[in-house]
């Protein structure tokens, strides 16, 4: 038996034909969807990039305990459990955060890996002196501009190379058994760059292929539409190279013994609700409700599943597929196997899904309603992060970032492991990128927001219903208990009862 997981970063499901889009070309994703169970209520757990990967690789929710962080020494990872049971794991990726501070040991849990260089601000081409900067809206990076000089054709771009390397790896190992392949492609993450516009337009204003993490006021209406077309072009480019891997599956009839999964870490806002990008706004569904397609061996035709599922379900699903018990993990998993649900079992995995970013709102969907719960105090207290690995995105927790070392405690603070961890209060904890800052950047981010997805799927009209809000608070507190939330999170959100 074999498993391939395609993880395409920042893939907004509203740009996929399988989820109703009518203008973005995705023939190979359609080809996969035609022989898959397509999940209609699939959600992120922890965001953004590395927290989401931590959820996927450990089967446990991460964002209630810590921010962006490395794999922890006490983590039970999917590749480790597979290895114990004779299943080889390989990763091919152009997602450079695996190899930078804060995510530097994720790749090491795999038996082998292949890293494609050059995405975004990957420190690849030596950046000595800034190149000429074009007039632009949004962001510009001299590091990416230097990396970009090494791409001559579409095949040279990192995500096409990642998918081509994946196709070559499957070609080389199609006759082997018991392997797991993670294909982690950075596109369609920004910058929205490719050799030629896939969806040409008449736009002739400033360069705009890299939105800043601010609202739509950063550019003109014409520029925003141009950015959407650029994003759609990356979706189609990624789809084209996905087809190279699917062709290998066809050639060797690997569909008969291979589970194939397509998903993402989170979505992306392209002007909806007045925002561009992710992370700093409330947790709208454009970012947190994500695509998931699962093709089991021998499946013919498409089915749909409307149950609430999350990325923490992928680890138990893959273990189940290889016949490995969840009890081989040294702590309870938060997710559940999707295989019985794909095969028709109606018992849901959960009554609600909770999701978010560390230190911000904690959010819940019960299938009909979404509720965003904000902290009740302006200083966002009490809140601690728990880690045994003192690094985060771009820096260590060192004297430059922790001004009062006496505030750090070490002990057995997590209920599911005896491993000692550092407890760092959030009065001093900040991420290097201000878009991940705990402080509220927009007033709306400090509010509780309640939406009825049945009557308001776009989450445009918040409800004012105190009784319903109390019920959603009850469900949120119950879900936080199920996910082993630290006690101070209940206090921070006003859920002590």
N, C-alpha and C positions, 0 to 999 in steps of 0.2 A: 504494500500500500504506500501511496505517496500523497503529499499535500503541498500545494502552492498557494501562498497568500500574496496578492497584489495589494500593496498599500500605497495609494497615490495621495500625496500631501495636499491639503486644502481643496479637496474635490467637493464642490457644491452640487448636491444631488439635483438641484433645480436646473442644472445644465446638462442633464442626462436624459436621453429619450426614454429609458426604462422608467423614469419618474415623471414623464409628461412633457419634457422639452420637445419642441417641434422644429427648432432651427439649428441646433448644434449637432454636427455629424459625429456619431459614435457607433459606427457599424460593428466594431469588434466587441465593444461592451454589450451591444444588442445581441450579438452572436453568443456571448457568454450568458446573458440574461435569458435567452431562449431555451437554455437547458439548465436553469438554476431556479432555486427558491429565492425570490426577491423580497427583502424585508422592508416593510413600509413604515415601521415605527422603531427604527434602530437609532440609538443615541450614543454620543460620546459619554464617557465617565469623567475623566480628568483631562484638562486642556492646559496649555496647547501641546506642542509637538512631543517633547520627551515624556511629560506626564502621561500622554495618551499611549505612547509605546510601552511605558511601564505597566499600565493597565493591561494592555494586550499580552505582554510577556509574562505577567505574574497572575493574572486572573483576579486581581484585587484592586479596589478603588484607591487612588493615590492622593487626591487633592484635599482630603480632609486632614491629612497629616503633614504634608510638605509641599513646597513649590517644585520647580524644575530641579531635578537632582539625579545623580547617578544611580545605577543599580545598587541596592543595599547589600551588605554582607549576609544578611539573614533572608534575603529574597529567595523564594523557590521559583526559578524561571522555567518557562516552557522548554527551551533547548536542554536544560539540565535534566529534566524529567525524561524527555525523549531519549537522551544519551544513555541514561540508566537502563532503558528498555530497548536498546539496540537500534534506535532510529537516529540517523545522521541529520544534522541541521546545517544549512548553508544560507548566507545572506548576501545579496548583491544590492548595493545602494549607492546613490549619489547624495544622500542626506548627510551633510557634513557634520551635523550636530552630534552624531555618534562618535565623532573623533575630536570634539572640542570640549573644553571644560564644562562640566555639568552633565555630560552624556558620554563621557569617555570610556566607560567600561561596558556599555550595552553590547557592542559588537563582540566582546571577548567571551560572551556566554555561548556563542555559536561555535560549531566544530570548525568551520572555515568561513571566510568572508571575502568579498570583492568590493573595493571602494573606488567609485568613479569620481574624479575631482572636477571642481570648477563652479559649483553652484553658488549663487548669491555671494556672500562675503567669505567663502572658503579661502583660507590663506594659502593659495596655490601659486599663482604667478606672483613673483616678488614685487611688492608695491613700494617702489622707491620714487617718490615724487608723484604728485597727482597729475593725471592726464588732463587734457583740455575737457572741461565739463560743458556739455550741451545745455542750452536753456531748457528747463524742464518744470513740469508740475511734479508734486510728490517727492520721491526720494531719488538720489543718485549715489552710486558707490564707485569710488575709484578702484577698489579691489575687484569688483565685478567687471568693470570696464577693461581691466588688464586680463582677467580670466577670459573674457569674451573674445579677445584677439586670437585666442587659440582655437576657436570654433569656425571652421570654414564652410561646413555644410550642415544640414540637419542631423546627419548621422554623427557629427562631432559633438553635438550638444549632450550634456550629461544624462538627462533622462532617457533619450533614445539609446544612448550607449548602455545605460543600466538595463533596459529591457532587451537589447540585443545580447548583452552578456548573459542575461537570464535564459534567453532562447538557446544560446550556445551551451550553457550548463545543462539544461534539460536534454539537449541533443546528446551530450556526452554521457549522461547518466540515465538515459531512458530505459536501459536494460537492467539497471540496479533496482533494488527494492528497499523499502523502509527508509525514506528520506523526506525531509521537510525543507522547503525553500521559501524564504521570505524575500520578496522583490519589493524593496522600499524605494519608490520613485519620488523625487522631490517635486516635480511638476504635477499639477499646475500651480504650485506655490509661486508667489512673486519672486523675482521680476518676470513680467509677462513678455518673454522675449523668445523669438524664433527667427529663422532666416528671412522668411517672407510672411506677410499677413495672410493667415488662412481665410479670414473674412474681411476682405479689403473694404476700405471706406475712403471718403474724400477728405479726411482729417488732415490739416496742414499746420496746426498750431504747435506749441511747445511739445517736446517729447513727454509722453506720459505712459510709462509701462511699469511703474513701481509705485503704487499708492502709498502715501504716508499713513500712519496709524492715527488718523484724525477723521473728521467728518467730510461730507461731500463739498464743503466750502473750499476745499483745497484746489479745485479745478473747475473749469467751465462745464456746462451740460454736455457740450460736444466732446470734450476731453473725457468725461466720465463714460460716455457711450463708446468712445474709442477704446478705453481700458477694458470694458466688458467684452468687446470684440477680440481684443488681445488675449484676455483670459480664456474665452471660448476657443481661440486658436490653439492654446496650450492643451486644452482638454482633447481636441481633435488630434493634435500631434501625439499626445500620449496614447490615445486610442489606436492610432496607426501602428505604433511600435508594440503595443500590447498584442496586436494581431500576429506579430512574428513568433511570440511564444505559443499562442493558440495554434498556429500552423504546425509547430512541432508536436503538440498534443494530437492533432489530427493525423499527422504522418505516421505516428507509432501507436495509434489507438489507445493513447494513455488515458482517455476519458473513462476507460473501463476499470481502472484501479487507482484513479487520482481524484482527490477532492480539490476543487479550485475555488478560491475565495477572492472577491474583489471588495475593497472597502477603502476608508480614509481615516485620518486621525481627527479631522474636524473640517467644517466647511469654511466659507468665506463670504463676507458681505461686500457687495459691489454697488452700494448706494441705497440698499434697503434700510429703512428706518433712519436715513440720513447719515449712515456710517460707511466707511471703507475699512476693509481688512478685518481684524478680530481682536480679542483679548481685553479691550478697554471699555467695551459697552456691555449692556445687559446681555444675557445669554440667549439670544434669539435663535429660533430653529434653523435659520439659514446657516448657522455655525455648528449647532449642537445636534441637530437631527441629520444623520449622515446615511449614505448609501451602503447597502450590504447585499451582495449576491453570493450564494453558496451553491455550487454544483457538485453533487455526489456522483460516484461512479454509476454509470449506466442511466443517468437521468435523461429523459426525453420530454421536451416540452417545459413550459414555464409554470411555476406555481407562485403564489403570493402568501406572505405571512404578515398578519397585522398585530401580532403580539409585541409587547414591549420587550426589546432586547437591547443589549449594550456591548461595547467592545470587550468588556471583561468576560463575555461569554465565549470568546474565540478560543482561549486556552483550554477550558474544559471540553469544548467541541472537538478540538484537534486531538486531545488525549483520548476522548471517547472513540474517535475515528480509528485510532491505532490500537484500541482495545486496552488502554491503560487507565487504571482506576484513579480517580481524584485523590483517593486516600494515600497515594504515593507522594503527595505534596505534604510538607511538614507543617502546614497550617491550613485552615479551611479557606476555600476559594469563595469569592463573592459572586462569581458568575455560574451559569449552568449550561449544560450541553444543548446545542440547537438541534442535534440530530433527531431526537424524538419528535420535535415540533415540525421539522421538515417532513417527517414520515407520517404526520397526521395527528399526533397526540395533541389534545386540546388543553392540557394542563399548563397554565402560564408559568414562566420562570419567576416572575415578580409581579406585584400589583402596581409598582411604580418604579420609575427610573430617576436617580438623582445624579447631578452633574454640575460641573463648574470649574473655576480656577481657584487655587489656594488663596485664602484671605479675602475673597470677594463674596458676592452673593452665592448662596447655596440654592440650587434650583431643583424642581421636581416636576415630572410629568406622570399623570396617572392614566394616560391614554386619551382623555378628553381635555383636561385642563393642564396648563403649565402655570407654575407659580415660582416667582423669583423672590427669595427671602433675603433681605439686607440686614446688616448688623444694626443693633438698636442704639449703639453709642457712636458718637462722632469720631472717637479715637479708635474704633474698630477693635476694642479690647473686650475680653481677654482672647489672645490668639498666640499659639506657639507653633513652630515647625519642628519636626522630629527627624533627625537624620544621623546616620553613622558615617556618612561620607561628606566632609565639610567643603563641598563645592556646589556651585549652581551655575546658571548660564553665564559664562564669560568670566567668572572669578571664583576664588576661594572665599570662605568665611574667615577672613583674616583681619588684621588690625585696621585696614582701610575701610572695612565694611561693618565691623562690630566694634563700636567705640567703647563699650563697657563689657569686658570679658567676664566680669563677675556675674553677669546676668545669665550666663550659659550654665546649665546644669547637665549632669550626665547620670543616667540611671535606666532602670528597666521600666520605661514609661508606656510601652505599647502592649496591649492586652494579649496579642497573639504570638509574641516572641519574648524570650528571656534575654535577647541580645541587648546590651546597653546602647543607648542612643543619646545624642545631644538634644536638649530642649532649648531652642533659641526663641526668645520672645520677639514678637513682630514690631516692637517699638524700635528695634535696630535692624530688622531684616528687610532688605530691599533687593530687587533684581537689577542687573546692570541696565537692562532696557526699560525705560520709564513707562512703556506701554504695559508692562507687567506690574507696575507699582501698586501697592495696596491702597494708596490714596485714591479718592474718587475724582476722576477727571471730568465727569459729566454729572450734573445734578441728578439726572434720572437714574444713574447707577446706584444711588443711595436709597432708592425707593423700593418698596415691595410692589411687584407687578403680578397681576392675575389675568390670565387669558383663557377664553373658551375656544379651543381649536375647532370645534364643530361649527360654530357660527363665525369665527374670526381666525381662519387658518394663517393669515398673514401677521397675526399678533399686533394689530394696529390699534385696538380699542380695549384698554385695560378695564376690568370689571371692578365695581365697588360693591362687594358682597361680603360683609363681615362674617356671616355664618359659614359661607363657603371657604373663606380664608382660614377660619379656625380649623375646618376639616382638613384643608391642605397642610396646615401646620402640624396637625396630628399625624398625617401620613408622612410628612417630612421627618419628624422626630423618630417615627418608627423605622423609616428607611435608614436614617443615620445610625441608629442602634444596630441594625442588621449589618452595617458596613463598618462597625467598630470605631465609630467616631470618637476622638478625644472629647472629654467632658466639657472643656471650655468652649467648644464649638456650639453646644446647646446654649450656653450662657450668652455668648456673643450674639446669637441670633434671637435671643429672647424665647427660647424653647425649653426652659428649665423644667417645666411641669411635665 
